Amino acid sequence: MKSPLRARALVALLLAAVAAGLTPPRAGGSEMRAIPRAERDRLAKTLASALATLPTPERGFALVEDGASQEVTDKAAWDSAAGRWLAPATAYAERVYDRPGENAGKPGENAAEPVLEVRLRINEGASLPQDLQSVGGEPALFPLPSALAVEVFTVKLEASSRMMPQTEAEIANSLTVMRIYIGGAELSAYVREILKEGSTAAWAPPPGGKPGAARFIVVELYGGRQTVERLAARVPVERLRRLLHP
């Protein structure tokens, strides 16, 4: 018998393959189908509402030129055999901020503090953050009072490494990525499970429901550790949770 983790991972892989066009539509199978306009508008409205609730970065940060982007998909996976949606459509938004005064003329690793990237995902992203694992530590839980959060930050690997934190200031500004998962108890249990097993699998919500519903939300923060952790503590989890639909 397949483990719950493996079974959910297979569902997630199927949905990803269908979305990428790797699994062709077939009679009695799954396919990508355009969702009704009203459902797409509903998801777009949820994305706008979620973006409006996110806190702005601390003083000194400014949105970079062309640093704002967002997308709402107009298709979702449909199970033609069961006559239901396999998963809802997805939405994504990103905002990139910099400290123009402190980082002026200091690109990349010479910057006083890394740029801050704030990403908002609806119905996607329910996996562990992977961005820094090649140069950083293992994913670990970050304490938030009302949501599950997982953090990865760079750690000192060797004294000669220029990328690793050395001083207190470098530790505070060490590159960090965090994901905050806002959804039901099943999502939280799944994230804890893959964290324990070290899995890179993504969670797939149970099939069914309306294609424009917000089944779960993931807020991702990428930047200096101190800035990321401070901003994470200000994310209005309960307000975002009220945007979810069954």
Secondary structure by P-SEA (a helix, b strand, c coil): cccaaaaaaaaaaaaaaaaaccccccccbbbbbbccaaaaaaaaaaaaaaaaaccccccccccccccbbbbbbcbbbbccccccccbbbbbbbbbbbbccccccccccccccccbbbbbbbcccccccccccccccccccccccccbbbbbbbbcccccccccccccaaaaaacbbbbbbbbccaaaaaaaaaaaaacccbbbbcccccccccccbbbbbbbccaaaaaaaaaacaaaaaaaaccc
